[in-house]
Amino acid sequence: MEAGTQSLSIFNVYEELNAQAVLPNNAPIPDTPAIPLALTVVSVWERSNLNVEEEKESFRVRIIDPNGKELATTEQVFSMVGPHTRTRAILRIPALHVHLSGRYLFEVEGRRGGSKWHIEASLPLLVNISITQQPKPGKPS
């Protein structure tokens, strides 16, 4: 983020990840491999009514695996008061352990004024995990 302009440049936006691991020859292949991913989810929020300040609004990100299981939920609170009609929310996930190949969902939900949670965006991430064993070395001829 640039200090003077508060501009934010986003690089490396992922839609699909391919994780490949090669294990030593006799090593067992794990039933549930764990691939650690460090991710950042960025969202921009705007006042429902530009003329009305909003204090202590909430958003959360729910991470759903390919089987529909919720892996994690994290919530943040923000305010849009004074001249601020919008805000940027940056959520850093230092380590998400991915165990399955398939489509993961990052559901971004908002709750304003104590209302129920409402899905604002659903961000898919396709993960392909491939684990193989190193081939046995051939005998020299």
Secondary structure, DSSP 8 states (H G I E B T S, - for coil): --TTT---------SEEEEEEEE-TT----SS--EEEEEEEEEEEE-SSTTS-EEEEEEEEEEE-TTS-EEEEEEEEEEE-TT--EEEEEEEEEEEEE-SSEEEEEEEEEE-TT---EEEEEEEEEEEEEEEE--------
